[in-house]
Amino acid sequence: SRYAWFLYGSIHSDLINNIFCFIFKETKLKIIKYLIFIIAILVIGVLILIRIPSIQDRIATRVIKNTLTNPLSIPDDALTALVCGSRSPIPSPNRAETCILIKAGENLYIVDVGDGSISNLRNWRVDINKVKAVLLTHLHSDHISDLADLHLNSWIMNPTRSKKLDVFGPQGVDQVVNGFDAAYKLDYQFRNEHHGDDVAPLDSAGYEPNIIDLTSPIIIDDNGLKVTAFSVIHDPVEPALGYRFDYKGRSIVISGDTIYHDNVIKNSKDADVLFHEAQANHMIKIMENENVKLGNLLLAKVMSDIVTYHTTPVEAAEIANKANVRHLVFYHLTPAPRNNIMENMFVRGVNEVREEWTLSDDGTMVILPLNSDKIEIKKIN
């Protein structure tokens, strides 16, 4: 009957479909098994190969060659700032303590040199031999602790250095560098005895302190670069300084550690970029409260104390506005954000005050090309 033929056709069609599905599944399973087998063979092969000395040598040679032949490119025809350390003493993964490298033409200057900052510069393959001077904003440990590493890496194997490393700073900078010299005197001697004068000459080992007298605030005036020091308020740290770099029509200002201060506004007037320290006091309050709950009363006291001598992100934005600064970069972040949520918390309220700003990270680089009004902001990976 017609119904029987229809029933037979349906059963036959379902049977064919089931057969095809079965074949497809079996084929798919076989392909997956083959892929797993091939991947396993490849992994085993790689594990065997990397144990062979000649293969290890080839890999090491390529890595070393890449390290030696690919320095970080920072333009000569610009005034550039590179954040080599973006945090305060409060720890934060993958961030060094405060440090900003300034490049004006071919010359390098370093403003503050906190823990981990020189390792950053070395990992990024910055030519530290070209560092002409260090400028310290003040003498807190998180601004000076990597001074010895900077000295070592700008002293040995540097035929262009004919004198001690210039270190500019407030009153007391001579005590700091003399202390480093005393601590590392034997290190200088041992390296010279081992490598000789060509590698580690003793006549250029050590530091030349330059105590800044604010009655003569221009501390560097060389090849188109003018560096001006100015006072800020970081009580009880006194004196504390900020610096302005002017180079062939471009300008960068670094606040140093300070509260909201009219002197920062005055010395940042019409600057291209202001690097201003920033402390999120609402986050510090949370840290204080949690330390109280945990019984860490001394650490809670520190959190309470530090709100008196730093600037909030909103206050820094207001300073930038009043100074007619084109771009604001937050640095010396307290506490340095560890994730996107904390970043949003840190800059809470800033967008209501100004638009042009950047929250720095280690590797944030600001380039101001000469004969231009461009502000280029990049990030070293």
MARDOSE-98373 format. One record per residue (C-alpha): chain; x, y, z. Coordinates in nm, 4 decimals. Last residue first. Layout:
<pts>
['A' [X Y Z]]
...
</pts>
This chain:
<pts>
['A' [5.6173 4.5645 2.6424]]
['A' [5.7267 4.9256 2.6178]]
['A' [5.4207 5.1496 2.6152]]
['A' [5.3774 5.4523 2.3909]]
['A' [5.2520 5.8095 2.4220]]
['A' [5.3213 6.0583 2.1437]]
['A' [5.2618 6.4276 2.2088]]
['A' [5.2704 6.6292 1.8855]]
['A' [5.3358 7.0056 1.8839]]
['A' [5.6151 6.9814 1.6294]]
['A' [5.9580 7.1232 1.5523]]
['A' [6.1084 6.8644 1.7889]]
['A' [5.9164 6.5444 1.8596]]
['A' [5.7773 6.5126 2.2149]]
['A' [5.7835 6.1434 2.3076]]
['A' [5.6182 6.0062 2.6225]]
['A' [5.7110 5.6500 2.7203]]
['A' [5.5217 5.4302 2.9668]]
['A' [5.7530 5.1365 3.0399]]
['A' [5.6635 5.0860 3.4048]]
['A' [5.3041 5.2012 3.4183]]
['A' [5.1605 5.5487 3.3984]]
['A' [4.8014 5.6622 3.4331]]
['A' [4.7618 5.9016 3.1414]]
['A' [4.5789 6.2360 3.1162]]
['A' [4.4074 6.4667 2.8694]]
['A' [4.0393 6.4867 2.9702]]
['A' [4.0188 6.7048 3.2811]]
['A' [3.8161 6.7572 3.6013]]
['A' [3.5217 6.5182 3.5738]]
['A' [3.7517 6.2607 3.4170]]
['A' [3.9636 6.2694 3.7339]]
['A' [3.6791 6.1736 3.9690]]
['A' [3.7974 5.8183 4.0401]]
['A' [4.1498 5.7804 3.9065]]
['A' [4.2559 5.5162 4.1602]]
['A' [3.9228 5.3332 4.1671]]
['A' [3.9313 5.2790 3.7913]]
['A' [4.2881 5.1534 3.8141]]
['A' [4.1905 4.9274 4.1051]]
['A' [3.9200 4.7664 3.8940]]
['A' [4.1575 4.7298 3.6013]]
['A' [4.4181 4.5408 3.8040]]
['A' [4.7170 4.5871 4.0384]]
['A' [4.6910 4.9634 4.0902]]
['A' [4.9955 5.1365 4.2467]]
['A' [4.9019 5.2459 4.5995]]
['A' [5.0239 5.5152 4.5877]]
['A' [5.1352 5.5827 4.2307]]
['A' [5.4716 5.7524 4.1881]]
['A' [5.3372 5.8544 3.8432]]
['A' [5.0314 6.0266 3.6950]]
['A' [5.0877 6.1759 3.3512]]
['A' [4.9159 6.5026 3.2563]]
['A' [4.9031 6.6388 2.9016]]
['A' [4.8709 6.9929 2.7627]]
['A' [4.9530 7.1796 3.0821]]
['A' [4.7605 7.5058 3.1213]]
['A' [4.9095 7.5501 3.4703]]
['A' [4.5636 7.5779 3.6271]]
['A' [4.4489 7.2669 3.4423]]
['A' [4.7556 7.0647 3.5397]]
['A' [4.7117 7.1638 3.9053]]
['A' [4.3448 7.0613 3.8934]]
['A' [4.4433 6.7236 3.7509]]
['A' [4.6980 6.6803 4.0309]]
['A' [4.4245 6.7579 4.2849]]
['A' [4.1999 6.4940 4.1259]]
['A' [4.4807 6.2365 4.1354]]
['A' [4.5439 6.3093 4.5057]]
['A' [4.8658 6.4824 4.6108]]
['A' [5.1035 6.3624 4.8839]]
['A' [5.2225 6.4831 5.2227]]
['A' [4.9447 6.4452 5.4791]]
['A' [4.7917 6.1217 5.3522]]
['A' [5.1173 5.9461 5.4457]]
['A' [5.0517 5.9452 5.8211]]
['A' [4.7310 5.7400 5.8220]]
['A' [4.8824 5.4643 5.6093]]
['A' [5.1889 5.4656 5.8360]]
['A' [4.9617 5.4367 6.1403]]
['A' [4.7874 5.1341 5.9868]]
['A' [5.1296 4.9765 5.9372]]
['A' [5.2005 5.0290 6.3065]]
['A' [4.8585 4.8947 6.4072]]
['A' [4.8793 4.5672 6.2166]]
['A' [4.6042 4.4119 6.4308]]
['A' [4.4246 4.2587 6.1359]]
['A' [4.1245 4.4891 6.1752]]
['A' [4.3567 4.7904 6.2018]]
['A' [4.5354 4.6793 5.8857]]
['A' [4.2023 4.6602 5.7039]]
['A' [4.1114 5.0141 5.8096]]
['A' [4.4444 5.1603 5.6965]]
['A' [4.4299 4.9829 5.3603]]
['A' [4.0759 5.1126 5.3038]]
['A' [4.1938 5.4629 5.3945]]
['A' [4.4826 5.4321 5.1458]]
['A' [4.2249 5.3547 4.8759]]
['A' [4.0306 5.6741 4.9515]]
['A' [4.3636 5.8575 4.9668]]
['A' [4.4500 5.7757 4.6064]]
['A' [4.8043 5.9105 4.5881]]
['A' [4.9453 6.0760 4.2787]]
['A' [5.2852 6.2091 4.1731]]
['A' [5.2775 6.4459 3.8791]]
['A' [5.4488 6.4110 3.5437]]
['A' [5.3495 6.7265 3.3593]]
['A' [5.3662 6.7326 2.9801]]
['A' [5.3734 7.0060 2.7155]]
['A' [5.4348 7.2800 2.9679]]
['A' [5.2237 7.5976 2.9528]]
['A' [5.3045 7.6888 3.3163]]
['A' [5.4544 7.3920 3.4970]]
['A' [5.6827 7.6035 3.7174]]
['A' [5.4001 7.8197 3.8497]]
['A' [5.1572 7.5314 3.8966]]
['A' [5.4194 7.3279 4.0820]]
['A' [5.4940 7.6324 4.2974]]
['A' [5.1235 7.6614 4.3791]]
['A' [5.1400 7.3349 4.5708]]
['A' [4.9057 7.0397 4.6147]]
['A' [5.1208 6.8102 4.8302]]
['A' [5.4573 6.6948 4.7067]]
['A' [5.6746 6.4068 4.5934]]
['A' [5.8609 6.4972 4.2742]]
['A' [5.6721 6.7231 4.0338]]
['A' [5.8413 6.6353 3.7062]]
['A' [5.7918 6.8907 3.4272]]
['A' [5.8455 6.8263 3.0563]]
['A' [5.8941 7.0906 2.7857]]
['A' [5.9412 7.1250 2.4095]]
['A' [6.0701 7.4338 2.2262]]
['A' [6.4311 7.3278 2.1810]]
['A' [6.4575 7.1463 2.5142]]
['A' [6.3017 7.2662 2.8386]]
['A' [6.3141 7.0246 3.1344]]
['A' [6.1440 7.1335 3.4583]]
['A' [6.2372 6.9730 3.7884]]
['A' [6.0715 6.9267 4.1273]]
['A' [6.2406 6.9458 4.4641]]
['A' [6.2181 6.8577 4.8317]]
['A' [6.4111 7.0529 5.0941]]
['A' [6.3014 6.9438 5.3403]]
['A' [6.1303 6.6126 5.4071]]
['A' [5.8999 6.6780 5.7065]]
['A' [5.7179 6.7909 5.5015]]
['A' [5.6885 6.7176 5.1283]]
['A' [5.6326 7.0689 4.9952]]
['A' [5.7874 7.1604 4.6589]]
['A' [6.0928 7.3657 4.5639]]
['A' [6.2066 7.4333 4.2084]]
['A' [6.4866 7.3071 3.9854]]
['A' [6.5283 7.4242 3.6264]]
['A' [6.6857 7.2129 3.3532]]
['A' [6.7721 7.3851 3.0255]]
['A' [6.8624 7.1764 2.7224]]
['A' [6.9734 7.3487 2.4008]]
['A' [7.3223 7.2019 2.3994]]
['A' [7.3784 7.2596 2.7737]]
['A' [7.2148 7.4626 3.0474]]
['A' [7.1864 7.2417 3.3558]]
['A' [7.1199 7.3564 3.7143]]
['A' [6.8984 7.6567 3.6448]]
['A' [6.7674 7.7326 3.9961]]
['A' [7.0395 7.9728 4.1088]]
['A' [6.8823 8.1018 4.4348]]
['A' [6.7527 7.7457 4.4576]]
['A' [7.0980 7.6171 4.5466]]
['A' [7.1206 7.2551 4.4380]]
['A' [7.3952 7.0463 4.5960]]
['A' [7.5950 6.8763 4.3203]]
['A' [7.7565 6.5521 4.4364]]
['A' [8.0210 6.3941 4.2086]]
['A' [7.9890 6.0180 4.2330]]
['A' [8.2082 5.7101 4.2222]]
['A' [8.4499 5.5527 3.9762]]
['A' [8.5977 5.7750 3.7055]]
['A' [8.9617 5.7664 3.8280]]
['A' [8.9214 5.4005 3.9284]]
['A' [8.9003 5.2772 3.5705]]
['A' [8.6843 4.9641 3.5412]]
['A' [8.7001 4.8177 3.1889]]
['A' [9.0151 4.9739 3.0402]]
['A' [9.1647 5.0252 3.3853]]
['A' [9.1884 4.6559 3.4678]]
['A' [8.9342 4.3739 3.4808]]
['A' [9.0075 4.1914 3.8069]]
['A' [9.1972 4.4558 4.0018]]
['A' [8.9558 4.7259 3.8836]]
['A' [8.6537 4.5188 3.9757]]
['A' [8.7957 4.4463 4.3209]]
['A' [8.8783 4.8112 4.3902]]
['A' [8.5415 4.9496 4.2853]]
['A' [8.3650 4.6824 4.4949]]
['A' [8.5908 4.7651 4.7897]]
['A' [8.4782 5.1290 4.7800]]
['A' [8.1115 5.0304 4.7444]]
['A' [7.9862 5.1188 5.0941]]
['A' [8.2084 5.4255 5.1200]]
['A' [8.0993 5.5551 4.7799]]
['A' [7.7326 5.4939 4.8631]]
['A' [7.7771 5.6915 5.1859]]
['A' [7.9541 5.9712 5.0019]]
['A' [7.6610 5.9747 4.7588]]
['A' [7.4050 6.0164 5.0368]]
['A' [7.6022 6.2645 5.2454]]
['A' [7.6602 6.4822 4.9383]]
['A' [7.2873 6.4738 4.8596]]
['A' [7.2210 6.6281 5.2008]]
['A' [7.0988 6.9614 5.0670]]
['A' [6.8857 6.8940 4.7629]]
['A' [6.9944 6.6962 4.4589]]
['A' [7.2204 6.6662 4.1596]]
['A' [7.4330 6.3559 4.1068]]
['A' [7.7142 6.3753 3.8513]]
['A' [7.8807 6.0387 3.7874]]
['A' [8.2600 6.0577 3.8279]]
['A' [8.4747 6.1586 3.5342]]
['A' [8.5945 6.0474 3.1914]]
['A' [8.2941 5.8491 3.0755]]
['A' [8.3060 5.7808 2.7010]]
['A' [8.5062 5.4576 2.7391]]
['A' [8.2186 5.2938 2.9278]]
['A' [8.2951 4.9287 2.9989]]
['A' [8.2283 4.9777 3.3707]]
['A' [8.0871 5.3123 3.4860]]
['A' [7.7288 5.3545 3.3618]]
['A' [7.6194 5.0070 3.4714]]
['A' [7.7937 5.0301 3.8084]]
['A' [7.6609 5.3777 3.8851]]
['A' [7.3033 5.2840 3.7981]]
['A' [7.3269 4.9765 4.0183]]
['A' [7.4627 5.1891 4.3055]]
['A' [7.1857 5.4470 4.2694]]
['A' [6.9160 5.1817 4.2899]]
['A' [6.8000 5.2845 4.6415]]
['A' [6.7760 5.6596 4.5766]]
['A' [6.4104 5.7553 4.5272]]
['A' [6.2506 5.4781 4.7340]]
['A' [6.4955 5.5581 5.0152]]
['A' [6.3712 5.9153 5.0665]]
['A' [6.6365 6.1711 4.9726]]
['A' [6.4552 6.4257 4.7616]]
['A' [6.3958 6.5126 4.3951]]
['A' [6.7194 6.3438 4.2907]]
['A' [6.8688 6.4323 3.9529]]
['A' [7.1157 6.1831 3.8077]]
['A' [7.3616 6.2909 3.5406]]
['A' [7.5063 6.2268 3.1952]]
['A' [7.3511 5.8867 3.1267]]
['A' [7.4853 5.7783 2.7863]]
['A' [7.6465 5.4605 2.9165]]
['A' [7.2971 5.3521 3.0256]]
['A' [7.2207 5.2470 2.6692]]
['A' [6.8649 5.1251 2.7256]]
['A' [6.8334 4.7536 2.6613]]
['A' [6.4732 4.7239 2.7899]]
['A' [6.5935 4.4644 3.0420]]
['A' [6.8731 4.7021 3.1415]]
['A' [6.6342 4.9928 3.1918]]
['A' [6.3980 4.7766 3.3955]]
['A' [6.6822 4.6411 3.6082]]
['A' [6.7750 5.0046 3.6710]]
['A' [6.4275 5.0784 3.8062]]
['A' [6.4086 4.7841 4.0449]]
['A' [6.4401 4.9911 4.3630]]
['A' [6.4134 5.3644 4.3074]]
['A' [6.6311 5.5914 4.0937]]
['A' [6.5152 5.9495 4.0940]]
['A' [6.5234 6.1658 3.7801]]
['A' [6.7599 6.0096 3.5282]]
['A' [6.9261 6.2078 3.2517]]
['A' [7.0175 6.0818 2.9050]]
['A' [7.1896 6.2700 2.6247]]
['A' [7.1485 6.2123 2.2511]]
['A' [6.8844 6.4808 2.1918]]
['A' [6.7166 6.5289 2.5269]]
['A' [6.6345 6.1928 2.6850]]
['A' [6.4722 6.1903 3.0263]]
['A' [6.4523 5.8730 3.2357]]
['A' [6.1924 5.8722 3.5112]]
['A' [6.2239 5.6671 3.8291]]
['A' [5.9936 5.5784 4.1189]]
['A' [5.9944 5.2286 4.2599]]
['A' [5.9659 4.9381 4.0194]]
['A' [5.6442 4.7754 3.9005]]
['A' [5.5845 4.4172 3.7876]]
['A' [5.3875 4.3247 4.1013]]
['A' [5.3008 4.6111 4.3394]]
['A' [5.4766 4.6859 4.6662]]
['A' [5.4036 5.0051 4.8666]]
['A' [5.7285 5.2043 4.8432]]
['A' [5.5743 5.4211 4.5665]]
['A' [5.5182 5.2955 4.2143]]
['A' [5.5953 5.3990 3.8574]]
['A' [5.9578 5.3050 3.7899]]
['A' [6.1445 5.3299 3.4599]]
['A' [5.8923 5.5804 3.3220]]
['A' [6.0453 5.7017 2.9962]]
['A' [6.0447 6.0713 2.9094]]
['A' [6.1423 6.2033 2.5667]]
['A' [6.2447 6.5389 2.4217]]
['A' [6.2846 6.4772 2.0518]]
['A' [6.5240 6.4512 1.7578]]
['A' [6.7330 6.1749 1.9168]]
['A' [6.4530 5.9159 1.9129]]
['A' [6.4462 5.6356 2.1713]]
['A' [6.5001 5.2893 2.0226]]
['A' [6.5518 5.0199 2.2832]]
['A' [6.8581 4.8140 2.2002]]
['A' [6.8277 4.5134 1.9667]]
['A' [7.1749 4.3746 1.8886]]
['A' [7.3034 4.2368 2.2178]]
['A' [6.9839 4.0748 2.3454]]
['A' [6.8951 3.9301 2.0049]]
['A' [7.2434 3.7842 1.9736]]
['A' [7.2153 3.6333 2.3223]]
['A' [6.8812 3.4691 2.2421]]
['A' [7.0057 3.3364 1.9051]]
['A' [7.3252 3.1984 2.0591]]
['A' [7.1309 3.0334 2.3423]]
['A' [6.9054 2.8527 2.0931]]
['A' [7.2017 2.7327 1.8874]]
['A' [7.3902 2.6199 2.1990]]
['A' [7.0905 2.4255 2.3289]]
['A' [7.0631 2.2500 1.9913]]
['A' [7.4330 2.1545 2.0049]]
['A' [7.3953 2.0309 2.3635]]
['A' [7.1017 1.7960 2.2854]]
['A' [6.8434 1.8171 2.5627]]
['A' [6.6338 2.0607 2.3608]]
['A' [6.5964 1.7929 2.0922]]
['A' [6.4450 1.5294 2.3212]]
['A' [6.1800 1.7605 2.4599]]
['A' [6.1065 1.8840 2.1082]]
['A' [6.0617 1.5282 1.9816]]
['A' [5.8365 1.4356 2.2740]]
['A' [5.6211 1.7402 2.2020]]
['A' [5.6097 1.6569 1.8291]]
['A' [5.5199 1.2908 1.8939]]
['A' [5.2447 1.3964 2.1357]]
['A' [5.1101 1.6444 1.8805]]
['A' [5.1043 1.3731 1.6121]]
['A' [4.9243 1.1271 1.8402]]
['A' [4.6720 1.3866 1.9503]]
['A' [4.6082 1.4748 1.5854]]
['A' [4.5687 1.1067 1.4916]]
['A' [4.3244 1.0497 1.7778]]
['A' [4.1253 1.3578 1.6759]]
['A' [4.1137 1.2352 1.3144]]
['A' [4.0030 0.8879 1.4281]]
['A' [3.7292 1.0352 1.6463]]
['A' [3.6046 1.2460 1.3553]]
['A' [3.6019 0.9427 1.1259]]
['A' [3.4064 0.7411 1.3811]]
['A' [3.1627 1.0245 1.4307]]
['A' [3.1175 1.0695 1.0569]]
['A' [3.0692 0.6951 1.0011]]
['A' [2.8091 0.6806 1.2774]]
['A' [2.6300 0.9868 1.1450]]
['A' [2.6323 0.8384 0.7924]]
['A' [2.4887 0.5091 0.9211]]
['A' [2.2232 0.6902 1.1220]]
['A' [2.1245 0.8953 0.8193]]
['A' [2.1012 0.5820 0.6059]]
['A' [1.8826 0.4104 0.8664]]
['A' [1.6596 0.7145 0.8987]]
['A' [1.6087 0.7175 0.5201]]
['A' [1.5271 0.3453 0.5100]]
['A' [1.2786 0.3803 0.7937]]
['A' [1.1127 0.6754 0.6202]]
['A' [1.1034 0.4966 0.2871]]
['A' [0.9531 0.1803 0.4406]]
['A' [0.6842 0.3842 0.6139]]
['A' [0.5998 0.5639 0.2892]]
['A' [0.5897 0.2317 0.0995]]
['A' [0.3614 0.0922 0.3667]]
['A' [0.1320 0.3930 0.3489]]
['A' [0.0966 0.3614 -0.0335]]
['A' [0.0000 0.0000 0.0000]]
</pts>
